[in-house]
Structure formats: C-alpha cells, structure tokens
Amino acid sequence: MKLNRVKSIGAALIGLALVAALVPEFFRYRAERRLYEASALFRLLIAQGNAAAGETAMLDAVAALAMQAAEGLPGDSRPLILAGSARLVERRPDEALALYRRALSIGERAEIDLNLGRAWALTGNRQAASAAVLRAVWVSPALISALPEEVQAPLRAALAEDAQQLVSHRLSGPPPLPAGDRSE
C-alpha cells in the first residue's frame, strides 16, 4: 500500500513537472497566433489596397496585435517589424523608426535595414534612407530586384565598388547604418 502511494505521488510530481514545462509554450503559441492574425490582416489590407487608402483603424489593429505577440515572443523581431510596417503604411515614420530600431536591437536582418530606409525616406532624410538601403542590399543583394528600377543601378554600382575594396583589403566593414540606427 505504501509503495503504491509513493508511486502515485511520484507520478503526480512528474505530471506537474510536465505541465510546468509546457506552460511557457502555451504563451508562445498564443503569441504566434496573434502574430499570424496580424500578418493575415496586414496582407489583406495590402492586397485590397485599403492600407494605402488610410485604413487607420485596421492598421492600428495590426500594430496592436503585433505588439501583443511581441510580449510573448521575446527575442523575436518579427512582431516589431510587422508593427513598424503598419506604422510605415500609415505614414507615421517616427513610430516606424522606433519599432524598427527595437527590432534591430534584437539582431540585424536585411529587411529591417530596408524598412529603416523606407521610414527615413518618409521623413525626408534622403541621406539616411540611402545609407540604410545600401546596408540592406549589402547584407542581402537579392533585395535589389525588389526595389524600384531607378535605384537599382546606383546600388549595383555601390556594391561593385565595395566588392573591389573588399578584394583589395580596403574595406573595413559593411556600409554603416545612419548614426541613430547603429547598435554600437
């Protein structure tokens, strides 16, 4: 009888340990669902053209869902990028810049650099926009084809020059981001 009781207590403790180990996954799952919902809504708005028409309430919902997802996904830049993109489409570049900078603090991705460039362009700071876009295509040259034709040639030329400097050991690092966006 005593042995059965010890086994029952042991099984209960193992069960509790398993439940405790899975609890964080429930929160992560919920955050992933929110990110999925926000992404789906954003894609729908873009596809329908509603985002460009100034569908502020829906874009606010995208940003809010993305930020809720960010709470459950620490160390994941995707929700911050999505929230920044919603703000960018709303033509709120300062808010977009703040969100992209938070995403950049998690880790650099070419899409973050590119979106920083887009946000800087909306503020009218062409120099910062150019620096961020150059950094983005330096990190991922495949992005050039996604950019407007008129900017592709200068970017290809800048990348070719960087390649020559790299071969001749005169390039000390990638093109820098604008000063406020560096993670130094």
LOLUM-407899 format. One record per atom (N, C-alpha, C): residue number from 1; residue in one letter; atom name; x, y, z. Coordinates in Angstrom, 3 decimals. Layout:
<recs>
{NUM,'a','CA',{X,Y,Z}}
...
</recs>
This chain:
<recs>
{1,'m','N',{0.813,-1.189,0.000}}
{1,'m','CA',{0.000,0.000,0.000}}
{1,'m','C',{0.862,1.260,0.000}}
{2,'k','N',{1.880,1.231,0.861}}
{2,'k','CA',{2.775,2.375,0.957}}
{2,'k','C',{3.519,2.590,-0.364}}
{3,'l','N',{3.906,1.510,-1.019}}
{3,'l','CA',{4.621,1.587,-2.297}}
{3,'l','C',{3.727,2.204,-3.377}}
{4,'n','N',{2.465,1.831,-3.389}}
{4,'n','CA',{1.523,2.408,-4.351}}
{4,'n','C',{1.345,3.900,-4.124}}
{5,'r','N',{1.322,4.278,-2.874}}
{5,'r','CA',{1.171,5.704,-2.535}}
{5,'r','C',{2.393,6.495,-3.006}}
{6,'v','N',{3.584,5.955,-2.805}}
{6,'v','CA',{4.817,6.608,-3.253}}
{6,'v','C',{4.824,6.714,-4.780}}
{7,'k','N',{4.384,5.666,-5.449}}
{7,'k','CA',{4.318,5.693,-6.918}}
{7,'k','C',{3.323,6.745,-7.395}}
{8,'s','N',{2.204,6.832,-6.711}}
{8,'s','CA',{1.186,7.823,-7.087}}
{8,'s','C',{1.709,9.246,-6.901}}
{9,'i','N',{2.379,9.474,-5.806}}
{9,'i','CA',{2.951,10.808,-5.552}}
{9,'i','C',{4.021,11.110,-6.593}}
{10,'g','N',{4.850,10.124,-6.911}}
{10,'g','CA',{5.891,10.306,-7.931}}
{10,'g','C',{5.291,10.613,-9.289}}
{11,'a','N',{4.231,9.881,-9.661}}
{11,'a','CA',{3.563,10.133,-10.947}}
{11,'a','C',{2.944,11.525,-10.965}}
{12,'a','N',{2.341,11.932,-9.846}}
{12,'a','CA',{1.738,13.267,-9.766}}
{12,'a','C',{2.801,14.355,-9.895}}
{13,'l','N',{3.942,14.153,-9.258}}
{13,'l','CA',{5.029,15.136,-9.362}}
{13,'l','C',{5.576,15.223,-10.780}}
{14,'i','N',{5.709,14.083,-11.439}}
{14,'i','CA',{6.173,14.083,-12.831}}
{14,'i','C',{5.156,14.796,-13.713}}
{15,'g','N',{3.870,14.540,-13.473}}
{15,'g','CA',{2.819,15.223,-14.231}}
{15,'g','C',{2.855,16.722,-14.031}}
{16,'l','N',{3.024,17.150,-12.797}}
{16,'l','CA',{3.123,18.594,-12.510}}
{16,'l','C',{4.347,19.207,-13.181}}
{17,'a','N',{5.449,18.487,-13.156}}
{17,'a','CA',{6.671,18.988,-13.805}}
{17,'a','C',{6.454,19.144,-15.305}}
{18,'l','N',{5.766,18.201,-15.921}}
{18,'l','CA',{5.483,18.302,-17.363}}
{18,'l','C',{4.582,19.484,-17.669}}
{19,'v','N',{3.548,19.673,-16.861}}
{19,'v','CA',{2.649,20.813,-17.060}}
{19,'v','C',{3.420,22.119,-16.889}}
{20,'a','N',{4.250,22.191,-15.858}}
{20,'a','CA',{5.040,23.405,-15.623}}
{20,'a','C',{5.988,23.679,-16.791}}
{21,'a','N',{6.518,22.615,-17.381}}
{21,'a','CA',{7.424,22.789,-18.516}}
{21,'a','C',{6.681,23.264,-19.761}}
{22,'l','N',{5.414,22.920,-19.873}}
{22,'l','CA',{4.641,23.290,-21.061}}
{22,'l','C',{3.973,24.656,-20.967}}
{23,'v','N',{3.834,25.204,-19.779}}
{23,'v','CA',{3.146,26.493,-19.615}}
{23,'v','C',{3.746,27.588,-20.505}}
{24,'p','N',{5.066,27.757,-20.564}}
{24,'p','CA',{5.592,28.802,-21.455}}
{24,'p','C',{5.211,28.582,-22.918}}
{25,'e','N',{5.057,27.336,-23.314}}
{25,'e','CA',{4.686,27.051,-24.697}}
{25,'e','C',{3.269,27.511,-25.018}}
{26,'f','N',{2.385,27.492,-24.016}}
{26,'f','CA',{1.032,27.990,-24.242}}
{26,'f','C',{1.070,29.485,-24.564}}
{27,'f','N',{1.884,30.231,-23.829}}
{27,'f','CA',{2.008,31.667,-24.073}}
{27,'f','C',{2.649,31.932,-25.434}}
{28,'r','N',{3.643,31.129,-25.774}}
{28,'r','CA',{4.296,31.282,-27.082}}
{28,'r','C',{3.319,30.965,-28.208}}
{29,'y','N',{2.524,29.916,-28.020}}
{29,'y','CA',{1.533,29.551,-29.029}}
{29,'y','C',{0.533,30.696,-29.231}}
{30,'r','N',{0.057,31.265,-28.124}}
{30,'r','CA',{-0.886,32.380,-28.227}}
{30,'r','C',{-0.246,33.568,-28.949}}
{31,'a','N',{1.004,33.838,-28.646}}
{31,'a','CA',{1.703,34.944,-29.315}}
{31,'a','C',{1.869,34.653,-30.805}}
{32,'e','N',{2.201,33.430,-31.146}}
{32,'e','CA',{2.327,33.061,-32.573}}
{32,'e','C',{0.985,33.223,-33.284}}
{33,'r','N',{-0.113,32.870,-32.622}}
{33,'r','CA',{-1.448,33.040,-33.216}}
{33,'r','C',{-1.743,34.520,-33.457}}
{34,'r','N',{-1.401,35.350,-32.485}}
{34,'r','CA',{-1.629,36.793,-32.655}}
{34,'r','C',{-0.792,37.340,-33.807}}
{35,'l','N',{0.444,36.884,-33.900}}
{35,'l','CA',{1.300,37.325,-34.998}}
{35,'l','C',{0.724,36.873,-36.332}}
{36,'y','N',{0.222,35.652,-36.377}}
{36,'y','CA',{-0.406,35.149,-37.601}}
{36,'y','C',{-1.619,36.006,-37.974}}
{37,'e','N',{-2.476,36.296,-37.005}}
{37,'e','CA',{-3.663,37.109,-37.262}}
{37,'e','C',{-3.282,38.502,-37.750}}
{38,'a','N',{-2.292,39.107,-37.107}}
{38,'a','CA',{-1.845,40.444,-37.511}}
{38,'a','C',{-1.271,40.407,-38.922}}
{39,'s','N',{-0.484,39.392,-39.225}}
{39,'s','CA',{0.113,39.264,-40.562}}
{39,'s','C',{-0.960,39.055,-41.624}}
{40,'a','N',{-1.939,38.216,-41.323}}
{40,'a','CA',{-3.021,37.956,-42.275}}
{40,'a','C',{-3.827,39.218,-42.542}}
{41,'l','N',{-4.132,39.968,-41.495}}
{41,'l','CA',{-4.876,41.211,-41.661}}
{41,'l','C',{-4.068,42.217,-42.468}}
{42,'f','N',{-2.777,42.313,-42.198}}
{42,'f','CA',{-1.923,43.251,-42.928}}
{42,'f','C',{-1.863,42.871,-44.407}}
{43,'r','N',{-1.666,41.581,-44.688}}
{43,'r','CA',{-1.628,41.127,-46.094}}
{43,'r','C',{-2.946,41.435,-46.797}}
{44,'l','N',{-4.066,41.230,-46.099}}
{44,'l','CA',{-5.375,41.516,-46.663}}
{44,'l','C',{-5.522,43.000,-46.993}}
{45,'l','N',{-5.115,43.852,-46.068}}
{45,'l','CA',{-5.192,45.296,-46.307}}
{45,'l','C',{-4.346,45.715,-47.499}}
{46,'i','N',{-3.147,45.154,-47.586}}
{46,'i','CA',{-2.257,45.497,-48.699}}
{46,'i','C',{-2.842,44.993,-50.017}}
{47,'a','N',{-3.327,43.757,-50.009}}
{47,'a','CA',{-3.869,43.158,-51.235}}
{47,'a','C',{-5.105,43.918,-51.733}}
{48,'q','N',{-5.934,44.384,-50.810}}
{48,'q','CA',{-7.145,45.104,-51.193}}
{48,'q','C',{-6.886,46.572,-51.479}}
{49,'g','N',{-5.709,47.034,-51.142}}
{49,'g','CA',{-5.403,48.440,-51.353}}
{49,'g','C',{-5.964,49.334,-50.262}}
{50,'n','N',{-6.585,48.747,-49.247}}
{50,'n','CA',{-7.173,49.550,-48.170}}
{50,'n','C',{-6.118,50.260,-47.342}}
{51,'a','N',{-4.959,49.641,-47.207}}
{51,'a','CA',{-3.917,50.248,-46.389}}
{51,'a','C',{-3.495,51.581,-46.982}}
{52,'a','N',{-3.354,51.618,-48.289}}
{52,'a','CA',{-2.942,52.856,-48.940}}
{52,'a','C',{-4.039,53.913,-48.851}}
{53,'a','N',{-5.290,53.471,-48.723}}
{53,'a','CA',{-6.399,54.413,-48.631}}
{53,'a','C',{-6.539,54.995,-47.232}}
{54,'g','N',{-5.674,54.591,-46.324}}
{54,'g','CA',{-5.674,55.180,-44.988}}
{54,'g','C',{-6.588,54.467,-44.016}}
{55,'e','N',{-6.638,53.161,-44.068}}
{55,'e','CA',{-7.462,52.365,-43.154}}
{55,'e','C',{-6.785,52.337,-41.788}}
{56,'t','N',{-6.823,53.473,-41.103}}
{56,'t','CA',{-6.090,53.651,-39.859}}
{56,'t','C',{-6.521,52.683,-38.774}}
{57,'a','N',{-7.801,52.468,-38.593}}
{57,'a','CA',{-8.267,51.581,-37.524}}
{57,'a','C',{-7.747,50.162,-37.726}}
{58,'m','N',{-7.760,49.684,-38.947}}
{58,'m','CA',{-7.279,48.327,-39.223}}
{58,'m','C',{-5.764,48.241,-39.046}}
{59,'l','N',{-5.053,49.267,-39.476}}
{59,'l','CA',{-3.601,49.269,-39.300}}
{59,'l','C',{-3.237,49.377,-37.820}}
{60,'d','N',{-4.032,50.123,-37.065}}
{60,'d','CA',{-3.827,50.174,-35.611}}
{60,'d','C',{-4.036,48.791,-35.000}}
{61,'a','N',{-5.029,48.056,-35.507}}
{61,'a','CA',{-5.281,46.701,-35.010}}
{61,'a','C',{-4.105,45.784,-35.332}}
{62,'v','N',{-3.546,45.927,-36.526}}
{62,'v','CA',{-2.367,45.137,-36.899}}
{62,'v','C',{-1.226,45.423,-35.930}}
{63,'a','N',{-0.962,46.703,-35.692}}
{63,'a','CA',{0.135,47.087,-34.794}}
{63,'a','C',{-0.124,46.587,-33.372}}
{64,'a','N',{-1.360,46.687,-32.901}}
{64,'a','CA',{-1.681,46.246,-31.540}}
{64,'a','C',{-1.509,44.737,-31.398}}
{65,'l','N',{-2.009,43.968,-32.364}}
{65,'l','CA',{-1.838,42.517,-32.322}}
{65,'l','C',{-0.362,42.141,-32.379}}
{66,'a','N',{0.380,42.839,-33.228}}
{66,'a','CA',{1.814,42.550,-33.350}}
{66,'a','C',{2.540,42.843,-32.040}}
{67,'m','N',{2.180,43.922,-31.376}}
{67,'m','CA',{2.833,44.249,-30.113}}
{67,'m','C',{2.443,43.268,-29.008}}
{68,'q','N',{1.217,42.772,-29.040}}
{68,'q','CA',{0.828,41.723,-28.096}}
{68,'q','C',{1.656,40.463,-28.353}}
{69,'a','N',{1.859,40.165,-29.624}}
{69,'a','CA',{2.685,39.000,-29.972}}
{69,'a','C',{4.119,39.208,-29.509}}
{70,'a','N',{4.612,40.425,-29.610}}
{70,'a','CA',{5.998,40.711,-29.203}}
{70,'a','C',{6.214,40.402,-27.725}}
{71,'e','N',{5.205,40.628,-26.909}}
{71,'e','CA',{5.324,40.336,-25.474}}
{71,'e','C',{5.546,38.847,-25.232}}
{72,'g','N',{4.904,38.009,-26.035}}
{72,'g','CA',{5.026,36.568,-25.859}}
{72,'g','C',{6.160,35.938,-26.641}}
{73,'l','N',{6.835,36.738,-27.459}}
{73,'l','CA',{7.934,36.235,-28.274}}
{73,'l','C',{9.195,37.067,-28.064}}
{74,'p','N',{9.715,37.084,-26.830}}
{74,'p','CA',{10.923,37.888,-26.591}}
{74,'p','C',{12.078,37.354,-27.438}}
{75,'g','N',{12.850,38.265,-27.976}}
{75,'g','CA',{13.979,37.859,-28.805}}
{75,'g','C',{13.599,37.588,-30.248}}
{76,'d','N',{12.356,37.845,-30.615}}
{76,'d','CA',{11.881,37.625,-31.981}}
{76,'d','C',{11.527,38.981,-32.579}}
{77,'s','N',{12.184,39.338,-33.654}}
{77,'s','CA',{11.972,40.658,-34.244}}
{77,'s','C',{10.752,40.728,-35.162}}
{78,'r','N',{10.176,39.604,-35.538}}
{78,'r','CA',{9.055,39.608,-36.489}}
{78,'r','C',{7.881,40.480,-36.050}}
{79,'p','N',{7.423,40.391,-34.796}}
{79,'p','CA',{6.286,41.250,-34.418}}
{79,'p','C',{6.619,42.743,-34.494}}
{80,'l','N',{7.828,43.094,-34.130}}
{80,'l','CA',{8.231,44.505,-34.173}}
{80,'l','C',{8.322,44.995,-35.617}}
{81,'i','N',{8.809,44.147,-36.509}}
{81,'i','CA',{8.877,44.516,-37.926}}
{81,'i','C',{7.477,44.727,-38.476}}
{82,'l','N',{6.553,43.835,-38.121}}
{82,'l','CA',{5.177,43.967,-38.602}}
{82,'l','C',{4.513,45.227,-38.056}}
{83,'a','N',{4.683,45.495,-36.775}}
{83,'a','CA',{4.109,46.716,-36.191}}
{83,'a','C',{4.714,47.953,-36.855}}
{84,'g','N',{6.020,47.917,-37.105}}
{84,'g','CA',{6.671,49.029,-37.793}}
{84,'g','C',{6.139,49.212,-39.202}}
{85,'s','N',{5.884,48.116,-39.882}}
{85,'s','CA',{5.358,48.198,-41.250}}
{85,'s','C',{3.951,48.790,-41.264}}
{86,'a','N',{3.142,48.448,-40.266}}
{86,'a','CA',{1.807,49.045,-40.177}}
{86,'a','C',{1.920,50.559,-39.987}}
{87,'r','N',{2.844,50.975,-39.129}}
{87,'r','CA',{3.047,52.416,-38.905}}
{87,'r','C',{3.616,53.091,-40.157}}
{88,'l','N',{4.456,52.374,-40.872}}
{88,'l','CA',{5.034,52.931,-42.096}}
{88,'l','C',{3.945,53.163,-43.142}}
{89,'v','N',{3.060,52.188,-43.315}}
{89,'v','CA',{1.966,52.323,-44.275}}
{89,'v','C',{1.018,53.437,-43.856}}
{90,'e','N',{0.873,53.652,-42.555}}
{90,'e','CA',{0.043,54.744,-42.041}}
{90,'e','C',{0.718,56.103,-42.212}}
{91,'r','N',{1.941,56.076,-42.697}}
{91,'r','CA',{2.746,57.297,-42.859}}
{91,'r','C',{3.049,57.935,-41.504}}
{92,'r','N',{3.456,57.081,-40.570}}
{92,'r','CA',{3.900,57.514,-39.242}}
{92,'r','C',{5.344,57.051,-39.093}}
{93,'p','N',{6.251,57.698,-39.842}}
{93,'p','CA',{7.626,57.197,-39.922}}
{93,'p','C',{8.395,57.234,-38.605}}
{94,'d','N',{8.114,58.199,-37.747}}
{94,'d','CA',{8.848,58.243,-36.475}}
{94,'d','C',{8.532,57.025,-35.606}}
{95,'e','N',{7.261,56.637,-35.581}}
{95,'e','CA',{6.887,55.439,-34.834}}
{95,'e','C',{7.472,54.190,-35.495}}
{96,'a','N',{7.449,54.170,-36.823}}
{96,'a','CA',{8.027,53.032,-37.545}}
{96,'a','C',{9.526,52.921,-37.247}}
{97,'l','N',{10.225,54.048,-37.264}}
{97,'l','CA',{11.662,54.035,-36.956}}
{97,'l','C',{11.921,53.471,-35.562}}
{98,'a','N',{11.126,53.875,-34.587}}
{98,'a','CA',{11.316,53.388,-33.214}}
{98,'a','C',{11.120,51.873,-33.149}}
{99,'l','N',{10.112,51.368,-33.839}}
{99,'l','CA',{9.858,49.923,-33.831}}
{99,'l','C',{10.954,49.166,-34.576}}
{100,'y','N',{11.393,49.695,-35.706}}
{100,'y','CA',{12.471,49.029,-36.452}}
{100,'y','C',{13.780,49.042,-35.656}}
{101,'r','N',{14.016,50.100,-34.914}}
{101,'r','CA',{15.227,50.146,-34.079}}
{101,'r','C',{15.172,49.096,-32.976}}
{102,'r','N',{13.986,48.912,-32.406}}
{102,'r','CA',{13.835,47.850,-31.397}}
{102,'r','C',{14.098,46.483,-32.032}}
{103,'a','N',{13.589,46.276,-33.227}}
{103,'a','CA',{13.829,45.010,-33.936}}
{103,'a','C',{15.311,44.844,-34.226}}
{104,'l','N',{15.971,45.919,-34.624}}
{104,'l','CA',{17.402,45.883,-34.925}}
{104,'l','C',{18.215,45.545,-33.677}}
{105,'s','N',{17.748,45.987,-32.517}}
{105,'s','CA',{18.472,45.686,-31.278}}
{105,'s','C',{18.457,44.189,-30.956}}
{106,'i','N',{17.505,43.470,-31.505}}
{106,'i','CA',{17.434,42.017,-31.322}}
{106,'i','C',{18.453,41.333,-32.229}}
{107,'g','N',{18.625,41.874,-33.402}}
{107,'g','CA',{19.578,41.309,-34.360}}
{107,'g','C',{19.323,41.899,-35.735}}
{108,'e','N',{20.384,42.081,-36.482}}
{108,'e','CA',{20.244,42.698,-37.798}}
{108,'e','C',{19.695,41.714,-38.817}}
{109,'r','N',{18.759,42.205,-39.603}}
{109,'r','CA',{18.205,41.483,-40.741}}
{109,'r','C',{18.099,42.500,-41.865}}
{110,'a','N',{18.336,42.045,-43.071}}
{110,'a','CA',{18.301,42.958,-44.217}}
{110,'a','C',{16.947,43.655,-44.329}}
{111,'e','N',{15.861,42.954,-44.023}}
{111,'e','CA',{14.549,43.577,-44.142}}
{111,'e','C',{14.370,44.719,-43.143}}
{112,'i','N',{15.010,44.624,-41.998}}
{112,'i','CA',{14.945,45.723,-41.028}}
{112,'i','C',{15.670,46.937,-41.603}}
{113,'d','N',{16.864,46.710,-42.140}}
{113,'d','CA',{17.621,47.813,-42.735}}
{113,'d','C',{16.836,48.469,-43.868}}
{114,'l','N',{16.222,47.641,-44.720}}
{114,'l','CA',{15.440,48.166,-45.836}}
{114,'l','C',{14.262,49.000,-45.327}}
{115,'n','N',{13.572,48.497,-44.320}}
{115,'n','CA',{12.439,49.245,-43.774}}
{115,'n','C',{12.876,50.516,-43.052}}
{116,'l','N',{14.049,50.484,-42.433}}
{116,'l','CA',{14.596,51.730,-41.879}}
{116,'l','C',{14.771,52.746,-43.008}}
{117,'g','N',{15.282,52.294,-44.143}}
{117,'g','CA',{15.447,53.183,-45.292}}
{117,'g','C',{14.125,53.758,-45.757}}
{118,'r','N',{13.108,52.926,-45.806}}
{118,'r','CA',{11.782,53.407,-46.221}}
{118,'r','C',{11.247,54.436,-45.234}}
{119,'a','N',{11.428,54.173,-43.948}}
{119,'a','CA',{10.950,55.126,-42.941}}
{119,'a','C',{11.717,56.440,-43.032}}
{120,'w','N',{13.031,56.346,-43.195}}
{120,'w','CA',{13.827,57.576,-43.339}}
{120,'w','C',{13.385,58.354,-44.575}}
{121,'a','N',{13.072,57.660,-45.654}}
{121,'a','CA',{12.608,58.339,-46.862}}
{121,'a','C',{11.321,59.111,-46.593}}
{122,'l','N',{10.429,58.530,-45.798}}
{122,'l','CA',{9.180,59.234,-45.464}}
{122,'l','C',{9.420,60.479,-44.622}}
{123,'t','N',{10.496,60.464,-43.825}}
{123,'t','CA',{10.793,61.669,-43.034}}
{123,'t','C',{11.429,62.752,-43.893}}
{124,'g','N',{11.864,62.379,-45.089}}
{124,'g','CA',{12.534,63.326,-45.971}}
{124,'g','C',{14.046,63.295,-45.857}}
{125,'n','N',{14.583,62.449,-45.017}}
{125,'n','CA',{16.034,62.351,-44.841}}
{125,'n','C',{16.585,61.360,-45.862}}
{126,'r','N',{16.892,61.863,-47.039}}
{126,'r','CA',{17.353,61.014,-48.155}}
{126,'r','C',{18.720,60.388,-47.874}}
{127,'q','N',{19.582,61.105,-47.183}}
{127,'q','CA',{20.917,60.573,-46.889}}
{127,'q','C',{20.819,59.346,-45.975}}
{128,'a','N',{20.018,59.453,-44.918}}
{128,'a','CA',{19.835,58.312,-44.014}}
{128,'a','C',{19.128,57.170,-44.740}}
{129,'a','N',{18.149,57.498,-45.567}}
{129,'a','CA',{17.425,56.467,-46.319}}
{129,'a','C',{18.383,55.714,-47.239}}
{130,'s','N',{19.236,56.444,-47.940}}
{130,'s','CA',{20.195,55.806,-48.852}}
{130,'s','C',{21.171,54.916,-48.101}}
{131,'a','N',{21.641,55.387,-46.954}}
{131,'a','CA',{22.590,54.593,-46.168}}
{131,'a','C',{21.951,53.286,-45.693}}
{132,'a','N',{20.714,53.360,-45.232}}
{132,'a','CA',{20.034,52.161,-44.737}}
{132,'a','C',{19.743,51.177,-45.869}}
{133,'v','N',{19.323,51.685,-47.016}}
{133,'v','CA',{19.033,50.804,-48.153}}
{133,'v','C',{20.323,50.175,-48.677}}
{134,'l','N',{21.400,50.939,-48.739}}
{134,'l','CA',{22.682,50.375,-49.172}}
{134,'l','C',{23.119,49.260,-48.226}}
{135,'r','N',{22.959,49.479,-46.940}}
{135,'r','CA',{23.305,48.444,-45.959}}
{135,'r','C',{22.443,47.197,-46.180}}
{136,'a','N',{21.162,47.393,-46.448}}
{136,'a','CA',{20.241,46.263,-46.658}}
{136,'a','C',{20.668,45.415,-47.850}}
{137,'v','N',{20.996,46.066,-48.965}}
{137,'v','CA',{21.375,45.279,-50.145}}
{137,'v','C',{22.790,44.729,-50.011}}
{138,'w','N',{23.609,45.335,-49.181}}
{138,'w','CA',{24.939,44.787,-48.917}}
{138,'w','C',{24.793,43.487,-48.126}}
{139,'v','N',{23.864,43.495,-47.153}}
{139,'v','CA',{23.607,42.303,-46.340}}
{139,'v','C',{22.942,41.225,-47.194}}
{140,'s','N',{22.007,41.615,-48.056}}
{140,'s','CA',{21.282,40.663,-48.903}}
{140,'s','C',{21.112,41.243,-50.304}}
{141,'p','N',{22.065,40.995,-51.193}}
{141,'p','CA',{22.000,41.552,-52.548}}
{141,'p','C',{20.733,41.179,-53.317}}
{142,'a','N',{20.067,40.101,-52.962}}
{142,'a','CA',{18.840,39.700,-53.655}}
{142,'a','C',{17.730,40.739,-53.509}}
{143,'l','N',{17.834,41.605,-52.505}}
{143,'l','CA',{16.809,42.635,-52.293}}
{143,'l','C',{16.793,43.680,-53.406}}
{144,'i','N',{17.881,43.819,-54.126}}
{144,'i','CA',{17.943,44.853,-55.176}}
{144,'i','C',{16.785,44.694,-56.149}}
{145,'s','N',{16.472,43.474,-56.537}}
{145,'s','CA',{15.420,43.256,-57.534}}
{145,'s','C',{14.039,43.659,-57.021}}
{146,'a','N',{13.865,43.793,-55.717}}
{146,'a','CA',{12.580,44.201,-55.152}}
{146,'a','C',{12.436,45.723,-55.081}}
{147,'l','N',{13.484,46.423,-55.447}}
{147,'l','CA',{13.467,47.887,-55.357}}
{147,'l','C',{13.114,48.500,-56.707}}
{148,'p','N',{12.680,49.760,-56.688}}
{148,'p','CA',{12.352,50.436,-57.955}}
{148,'p','C',{13.567,50.482,-58.897}}
{149,'e','N',{13.284,50.404,-60.170}}
{149,'e','CA',{14.335,50.386,-61.203}}
{149,'e','C',{15.327,51.538,-61.059}}
{150,'e','N',{14.833,52.732,-60.741}}
{150,'e','CA',{15.701,53.908,-60.703}}
{150,'e','C',{16.751,53.865,-59.598}}
{151,'v','N',{16.555,53.041,-58.586}}
{151,'v','CA',{17.565,52.946,-57.529}}
{151,'v','C',{18.451,51.707,-57.660}}
{152,'q','N',{18.063,50.796,-58.531}}
{152,'q','CA',{18.831,49.560,-58.670}}
{152,'q','C',{20.237,49.808,-59.215}}
{153,'a','N',{20.368,50.613,-60.262}}
{153,'a','CA',{21.687,50.838,-60.888}}
{153,'a','C',{22.681,51.472,-59.911}}
{154,'p','N',{22.316,52.547,-59.197}}
{154,'p','CA',{23.281,53.110,-58.251}}
{154,'p','C',{23.668,52.132,-57.138}}
{155,'l','N',{22.715,51.318,-56.698}}
{155,'l','CA',{23.029,50.337,-55.656}}
{155,'l','C',{23.963,49.254,-56.182}}
{156,'r','N',{23.723,48.813,-57.406}}
{156,'r','CA',{24.614,47.806,-58.007}}
{156,'r','C',{26.032,48.370,-58.147}}
{157,'a','N',{26.133,49.635,-58.530}}
{157,'a','CA',{27.444,50.272,-58.671}}
{157,'a','C',{28.141,50.368,-57.312}}
{158,'a','N',{27.393,50.743,-56.283}}
{158,'a','CA',{27.981,50.848,-54.936}}
{158,'a','C',{28.436,49.481,-54.442}}
{159,'l','N',{27.653,48.451,-54.706}}
{159,'l','CA',{28.045,47.096,-54.299}}
{159,'l','C',{29.284,46.628,-55.054}}
{160,'a','N',{29.362,46.974,-56.342}}
{160,'a','CA',{30.539,46.592,-57.138}}
{160,'a','C',{31.787,47.283,-56.599}}
{161,'e','N',{31.648,48.545,-56.224}}
{161,'e','CA',{32.794,49.267,-55.651}}
{161,'e','C',{33.209,48.655,-54.316}}
{162,'d','N',{32.226,48.312,-53.496}}
{162,'d','CA',{32.536,47.659,-52.221}}
{162,'d','C',{33.249,46.331,-52.451}}
{163,'a','N',{32.823,45.593,-53.472}}
{163,'a','CA',{33.463,44.303,-53.776}}
{163,'a','C',{34.926,44.511,-54.159}}
{164,'q','N',{35.205,45.559,-54.947}}
{164,'q','CA',{36.594,45.858,-55.321}}
{164,'q','C',{37.412,46.232,-54.086}}
{165,'q','N',{36.831,47.035,-53.201}}
{165,'q','CA',{37.534,47.420,-51.979}}
{165,'q','C',{37.773,46.213,-51.079}}
{166,'l','N',{36.834,45.300,-51.070}}
{166,'l','CA',{36.972,44.091,-50.256}}
{166,'l','C',{38.121,43.232,-50.779}}
{167,'v','N',{38.199,43.079,-52.095}}
{167,'v','CA',{39.261,42.280,-52.708}}
{167,'v','C',{40.634,42.905,-52.455}}
{168,'s','N',{40.693,44.225,-52.480}}
{168,'s','CA',{41.971,44.907,-52.266}}
{168,'s','C',{42.240,45.208,-50.787}}
{169,'h','N',{41.433,44.636,-49.903}}
{169,'h','CA',{41.616,44.777,-48.449}}
{169,'h','C',{41.511,46.222,-47.965}}
{170,'r','N',{40.690,47.015,-48.644}}
{170,'r','CA',{40.494,48.397,-48.233}}
{170,'r','C',{39.137,48.616,-47.572}}
{171,'l','N',{38.344,47.566,-47.476}}
{171,'l','CA',{37.023,47.680,-46.865}}
{171,'l','C',{37.097,47.122,-45.451}}
{172,'s','N',{36.814,47.974,-44.477}}
{172,'s','CA',{36.945,47.552,-43.083}}
{172,'s','C',{35.643,46.981,-42.512}}
{173,'g','N',{34.549,47.146,-43.224}}
{173,'g','CA',{33.274,46.635,-42.738}}
{173,'g','C',{32.168,46.974,-43.707}}
{174,'p','N',{30.965,46.538,-43.406}}
{174,'p','CA',{29.842,46.861,-44.287}}
{174,'p','C',{29.515,48.343,-44.219}}
{175,'p','N',{28.763,48.832,-45.194}}
{175,'p','CA',{28.350,50.239,-45.131}}
{175,'p','C',{27.586,50.484,-43.841}}
{176,'p','N',{27.855,51.575,-43.172}}
{176,'p','CA',{27.197,51.813,-41.875}}
{176,'p','C',{25.739,52.250,-42.034}}
{177,'l','N',{24.951,51.956,-41.029}}
{177,'l','CA',{23.614,52.496,-40.943}}
{177,'l','C',{23.711,53.951,-40.514}}
{178,'p','N',{22.625,54.720,-40.679}}
{178,'p','CA',{22.648,56.093,-40.150}}
{178,'p','C',{22.964,56.067,-38.653}}
{179,'a','N',{23.557,57.118,-38.163}}
{179,'a','CA',{24.064,57.180,-36.786}}
{179,'a','C',{23.029,56.771,-35.737}}
{180,'g','N',{21.787,57.209,-35.850}}
{180,'g','CA',{20.775,56.879,-34.853}}
{180,'g','C',{20.308,55.446,-34.892}}
{181,'d','N',{20.648,54.732,-35.942}}
{181,'d','CA',{20.175,53.357,-36.100}}
{181,'d','C',{21.252,52.325,-35.808}}
{182,'r','N',{22.455,52.752,-35.556}}
{182,'r','CA',{23.534,51.808,-35.273}}
{182,'r','C',{23.352,51.213,-33.893}}
{183,'s','N',{23.761,49.987,-33.755}}
{183,'s','CA',{23.641,49.309,-32.446}}
{183,'s','C',{24.939,49.344,-31.683}}
{184,'e','N',{25.747,50.318,-31.931}}
{184,'e','CA',{27.073,50.425,-31.303}}
{184,'e','C',{26.963,50.750,-29.831}}
</recs>
